[in-house]
Amino acid sequence: MYIGHVGAALGAKGIRPQVGLGVLLLATYTPDWIDAGLCLAGSPQSMLSHSVPAVALFALVATLVYGLAVRDWRSAAVVGGVVVSHMLLDFITGNKPTWPGGPMIGLRLYSIPVADFLIESVLIAFGVALYRRTLPGPRLWRDTTLMAGALLAMQLAIDIGHAVMRSVQKC
């Protein structure tokens, strides 16, 4: 899952408007930020950032840090849930570890770029629809349509890139 994670953050913002979108975007990509850092540091275990124990730990930390910072535990639970959504969504599109030494699981839709695009597009559209409810103003339709279009264009570019450059490693 690539841009579909933004859809999850937008949807969470629509469900709990008091949580900042920046916080939700940070939360939704937490396993990827950790993975990228470990990968750039040369760790052969970087993908473990997507395992069940790691994501559970990240979600717990995010929930506690946000909850203690704002004293709104319902919003904190949404932030933690968005971290967990990353792992669940990645199992749809990729092949991720369950735990250290455990099996890799996932539907591997990255290998079928059209299917990946369709799944991520639905998630983006759903997220934008929920997010739209939080925005005021007369240009609401235009602004959210432009946002959805930009997100879909980014996802399309990623899926075309995957189709054309199958052998390129991510790190």
VOGU-3710 file (C-alpha; in Angstrom, 3 decimals, decimal comma):
1> myighvgaal> 0,000/0,000/0,000  1,364/3,390/-0,932  -1,006/6,329/-1,334  -3,895/4,304/0,088  -2,394/4,995/3,515  -3,234/8,667/2,959  -6,837/7,553/2,427  -6,744/5,887/5,846  -5,437/9,089/7,456  -8,060/11,210/5,684
11> gakgirpqvg> -10,803/8,817/6,769  -9,601/8,951/10,369  -9,647/12,752/10,195  -13,257/12,533/9,037  -14,096/10,274/11,967  -12,198/12,299/14,590  -11,793/15,872/13,238  -9,985/17,168/16,322  -6,885/15,111/15,464  -4,507/16,999/13,193
21> lgvlllatyt> -4,045/15,617/9,705  -0,258/15,850/10,096  -0,413/13,593/13,155  -2,552/11,081/11,248  -0,206/11,105/8,240  2,771/10,524/10,527  0,876/7,692/12,217  -0,226/6,020/8,997  3,333/5,893/7,633  5,125/5,061/10,921
31> pdwidaglcl> 6,167/1,515/9,882  7,503/2,899/6,587  9,487/5,653/8,316  11,052/3,061/10,629  11,658/0,688/7,704  13,330/3,428/5,646  15,578/4,445/8,522  16,649/0,880/9,229  17,117/0,157/5,536  19,287/3,244/5,022
41> agspqsmlsh> 21,280/2,254/8,104  21,977/-1,081/6,402  19,858/-3,288/8,646  18,839/-6,553/6,979  15,886/-6,661/9,408  14,251/-3,402/8,293  11,030/-5,090/7,132  10,383/-6,275/10,685  9,017/-2,757/11,240  5,868/-4,118/9,558
51> svpavalfal> 5,536/-7,178/11,814  2,674/-7,626/14,256  4,781/-7,055/17,425  6,509/-3,967/15,984  3,286/-2,364/14,781  1,602/-3,148/18,097  4,482/-1,413/19,893  4,361/1,606/17,524  0,577/1,863/17,997  0,901/1,675/21,781
61> vatlvyglav> 3,600/4,353/21,832  1,625/6,597/19,472  -1,522/6,184/21,555  0,271/6,932/24,810  2,268/9,892/23,492  -0,751/11,480/21,821  -3,049/10,723/24,742  -0,659/12,185/27,288  -0,049/15,239/25,101  -3,680/16,142/24,465
71> rdwrsaavvg> -5,547/14,277/27,242  -8,070/12,978/24,714  -7,907/9,201/24,847  -10,526/8,631/22,138  -8,457/10,655/19,711  -5,351/8,840/20,922  -7,040/5,512/20,158  -7,758/6,742/16,624  -4,076/7,652/16,196  -3,034/4,186/17,403
81> gvvvshmlld> -5,637/2,587/15,139  -4,230/4,434/12,143  -0,784/2,983/12,924  -2,320/-0,511/12,992  -4,168/0,183/9,728  -0,791/0,414/7,996  0,000/-3,215/8,703  -3,477/-4,429/7,772  -3,473/-2,520/4,494  0,042/-3,682/3,627
91> fitgnkptwp> -1,053/-7,301/4,048  -3,538/-6,683/1,227  -1,024/-5,331/-1,251  2,304/-6,753/-0,133  3,978/-9,657/1,593  4,943/-8,792/5,152  6,386/-10,576/8,194  4,090/-11,694/10,977  6,835/-11,705/13,633  10,619/-12,246/13,731
101> ggpmiglrly> 11,244/-15,686/12,243  7,553/-16,118/11,441  5,922/-16,582/8,067  5,492/-13,850/5,485  1,847/-13,245/4,621  -0,047/-11,058/2,195  -2,037/-11,039/-1,014  0,846/-9,522/-3,035  -1,320/-7,232/-5,145  1,800/-5,243/-6,007
111> sipvadflie> 2,440/-7,970/-8,560  -0,906/-7,075/-10,195  -0,661/-3,283/-10,621  -4,236/-2,890/-11,938  -5,649/-4,648/-8,853  -3,378/-2,615/-6,580  -4,532/0,613/-8,233  -8,188/-0,340/-7,856  -7,869/-1,255/-4,157  -5,873/1,842/-3,306
121> svliafgval> -8,216/4,054/-5,349  -11,230/2,832/-3,391  -9,426/3,545/-0,125  -8,412/7,021/-1,327  -11,960/7,816/-2,477  -13,456/6,581/0,794  -10,942/8,575/2,834  -11,553/11,755/0,837  -15,329/11,321/1,224  -14,984/11,083/5,023
131> yrrtlpgprl> -12,493/13,940/5,138  -14,765/16,187/3,043  -17,217/16,331/5,959  -14,651/18,211/8,049  -14,110/21,043/5,583  -16,131/24,241/5,350  -16,465/26,515/2,399  -17,923/27,039/-1,029  -14,969/25,483/-2,889  -15,275/22,207/-1,004
141> wrdttlmaga> -16,178/20,090/-4,047  -13,418/21,552/-6,213  -10,736/21,333/-3,533  -11,459/17,745/-2,512  -11,802/16,657/-6,142  -8,385/18,150/-6,896  -6,937/16,451/-3,825  -8,417/13,077/-4,780  -7,207/13,511/-8,349  -3,667/14,296/-7,208
151> llamqlaidi> -3,605/11,287/-4,865  -4,935/8,990/-7,593  -2,373/10,346/-10,064  0,429/9,618/-7,590  -0,860/6,094/-7,050  -1,137/5,540/-10,811  2,461/6,694/-11,263  3,609/4,267/-8,571  1,724/1,348/-10,121  3,064/2,153/-13,594
161> ghavmrsvqk> 6,537/2,348/-12,096  6,065/-1,075/-10,494  4,884/-2,529/-13,792  7,803/-1,091/-15,763  10,609/-1,567/-13,229  9,810/-4,844/-11,506  13,398/-5,643/-10,569  14,253/-2,357/-8,834  14,749/-2,774/-5,081  13,230/-0,143/-2,801
171> c> 16,347/0,504/-0,720
//
